[in-house]
Amino acid sequence: MDVIGSIHEMQSLSDSLRQKGKRIAFVPTMGFLHDGHLSLMREAKKHADILVTSIFVNPAQFGPNEDLDAYPRAMESDLAKSREVGVDVVFTPTNDQIYPEGYETYVQLETLPNHLCGLSRPVFFKGITTVVTKLFNIIKPHVAVFGEKDFQQLAIIRRMVKDLNMDIDIIGGALVREADGLAMSSRNAYLSEEERTEGLRLSQSLAKARAMVAGGETDTSAIRAMAEAHLTGCPAISVDYISLCDPETLDETATITGPTLMALAVMLGKTRLIDNTVLVPQ
């Protein structure tokens, strides 16, 4: 496995691989890898000859009071896990390479970020679309895999790639959960033992919603009320949003008539947790 820190070296390698007819798959990460990340890498390997992943904690997607400095990092462990899963190249740029002095160019969507996480994190998706565009231009993949846990991110990347005519296939990788149902996240490392237990209220709310829909419920206000009651049953949880929306436009829906995304975001103590499921009417 090659570990490359230089943009020029990464671009040169990608050019060489493409000239040899090799198909490149790419999985971007911010490191502190868990089984959710590794599942995306395994999926990516099915679609290409060469698998590239990046490890870069992107400062542009963190707001002024968010956890950039505290975000968990474990480079040596990440490299070992990448090697074990069969990654061919790990790209590890520094901040000043990605955002050199005088940097002023950003990529921003007009509508999709104005939903869900984008409402309370106004710089978040501008930072993501910018860094992903840069990484695409550096790594030059044929296919890229993003997790469905970050459903809004996946929708935004798909829209961006379509709008900007990027010749890249975007694949969604299934959300991976811990054995007890908690959605895997690097930020789970912040949770105390008690918070870890209370965090299960997100997946429990989604399971209750699926049961309601299976029983014939189509009124999203009833489902939202159930979820709010279950989540706020824990005093340490502050709800950011409980959304039932169209999976493509992310517009809220009053009635479930087709596949509907149910997405949750909460603050549990000082830790932000998100989770989602797609509800399908009977």
N, C-alpha and C positions, 0 to 999 in steps of 0.2 A: 504494500500500500504506500502510495506517495503522499507526502504532506507538503503542500505548497502554500507559501505565504505571499508570493509576488503575483500581482495582477498580470504583468507581462508574461511571466512564466506560465500561468494558468491559461491565458489566451493562446499562447504558442502551442501548448500541449493540446488544447481543444482543436485548434486548426489542424494539427498533425493527425489527430484521431479521425477527424472528419474527412481529411484527404485520403485516409486509408479505408474509408467506407464504414467506419465504426459508428454505431448509434449510441448516443450519450444520454443517460438518465441523470436527473439532478434532484436531490432532496436538500432544501435549505433548512438549517437549524440554528438555534441560539445556544446549542450545547446543553450540558447537564442532561445527557441522553438517557431516556428510559425506554421501556418496551414499546411504547407508542411510536417513538421515533424509529426504532428498529423495524417495526412492522411496515413503516413507509419505505424504508430502504429495501426490505425484502420484496415489497410490491414493485418498486422501481426496477429491481434487477430482472424482473420478468419481461420488461419492455425494452431492454437495451443490451449492448455489449459491454459498456463501461458505465460504472456507477460513480458519480461524483457527489459528495456532500459538502456543505459548508458549515463552519462553526464560527459565528459572528454575532455578538450581542449588539444589536443595532441601536445606537443611541437615538436615532431620528424618530423611533416609534415610542419613546418614553416621554411622558409629560414632565413638567418641572417638579412635581411632588411624588413621582412614581419611583419604582424600586431599581433604577439602573445600577447604582453602585452596589446594592445588596443582591442583585440577581445572581443565583447560584452558578458557579463555574467549576468545572472539573476536567480540564483539558486532557490530562493523561488517561483518565478513565474513559473519556469520550473517544480518544484515539483507539484504545484497546477494544471497546465495544464496536467501533466502526470496522476494525480489522476482523473481528470475529464474525460479523454479519456479511463480510465480503465486499466492503467498499473498496474501490480501486484508487480513488483520489480524494483526499480531504483538503479543502481550501480554507485557509485560516488567515484572512487579511486583518490588518490593524485598522483602527479608526481613521488614522490620518491617510491611509491609502484609499479608503472608500470615500471619505469626506475631507479632501485636502483643503488647505487654507484657501479661502476665497470661494469655496463651493456654494452654489446658489441655484441649482437646478433640481426641481422636484416634479414628481408625477402624481397627479391627483384626479380621482373620479368625482363627478358632480353629485351623484344621487345615492349610490349604494352605501357609501360610508355614513350617510345621515340616518342610520338605523342602528339598533342594537348597541354594540360596544362603541360605535363611533359617536354616539350622542354624549356619552360621559368621558370619552377619551378623544378629543377633537384632533389631535396631531397623529394619532395612532396609525390610521390607514394611509395617510400621506407618507409616513415613514416607511411603512411596509411596501407600498407600491413603488416607492423610489428605490429602496434597496433591492427588491426583487428584480426590477428592471435592470439595475446595474449588474446584479449577479447573472442574470440571463445574458447580458452582453459580454460578460467575462467568460462564463463557462460554456455558452453557446450550446445548450442542450437541445435534443430532439423532443424530449419528454420530461416533465417535472411532476412530482407527486407532493400533494399537500393534504394534511389531515382534515377529516370531516369534523373533528372536534372544534376546530376554528372555522365553523361553517361560513360565517360572513367573510372571513379572509379568503376562503376558497372561491366563493361567489365573486368577490372583487377581482381576484387574480384571473379568473376565467373571463370576466368582462373586459379587463384591461388587455389581455392577450388577444381577444377578439377585436376590440376597438382599434388596437395599434397594429393589427395584422402581423403579430409575432407568429412565426412558424414553429410553434411549440405545442405539443399535446399536453393538456393539463388533466391529471388523474387525481381523483379523490380517494384517500385511504381511510378505511373504516376506523371509527373511534374505538380506542382500546381502553378497557377498564381494569381496575384492580379486582381481585377475587370478590371483594365485598360490594363492588359496583361503582366505586369512586372513579371518575374519569381521570386517566393518567395525565399528570402535568408536572413540569419542573417545579412549579410553585407549591406543590404539595409538600415539599421539603420544609416550607415555613410553618406548617400546621403542628400545633401541639397534639398530644394524644386525644385530648377531649375534643379539640376542634376537628381532628380527623374523623371522629365518630359523627359529629354534627354535620360535617360536609356531605355525608350520605343523604342528607335531606334533598339534595338536588336530584340525584338519580332516583330516589324514592318518589319525588314529585312527578318525574317523567313516567315512571312505571304506573303511578296512579292515573295519570292522564291517558296512557295507552289503554288501561283497563276501562276508563270512562268511555273512550271512543269505541272500544270493542263492544261496550254495552249499548251503544247507539247514541251517545251524547255528541252533538255537533255544535253546541253553543260555546264559543271560545271564552265568553265571560265567565261561564260556570267553571271551566277548566282553570282559568286564570285565578279565580277566587280560591279554588282548592289549593293550587300551588302556593299562593301567597299565604294562606293560613298555615300550610305545612312548613314552609320555609321560616316564617316569622315566629313559629313555635319555639325557635331558638333565639333568645335575646341577643346573642352575639352576631346574628346574621342581619345584615342590612341589604335589602333587595335593590339592585340597580334596575333590572328589568325582568319581566316575564312576558315574552313575546310569542304570539301565535301568528305566523305570517306565511306569505307565499315564498317558497324556497328559492325562487329565482329573483323576484323583485324585492323581497324582504318587506313588502307592504303588509301591514296588519290586516287580518281578516276577521270578520264577525262570526262566520259560519264555516265549519269544516265540510267542504264539498269535494275535496280532492286532497292529495298529499299536502300536509301542512307542517311547516317547521315549528316546533316548540323549542324556544331557546331561553336559557336562564343565565343570569349573571348576578352574583352577590359578593358582598364583602363579608368574609367570616373573620372577625377580628381585624387584622391588618392585611389579610390575604384575599386577593380577588380570585374567585372560582367561576368557571363557566361550564355549561353542559348543554346538550341538546338531543332531540330525537325527532324523527319525522312521523307524524301521526297520519294514519291512513284509514279513512272511514270504511265501514263495512259495506 
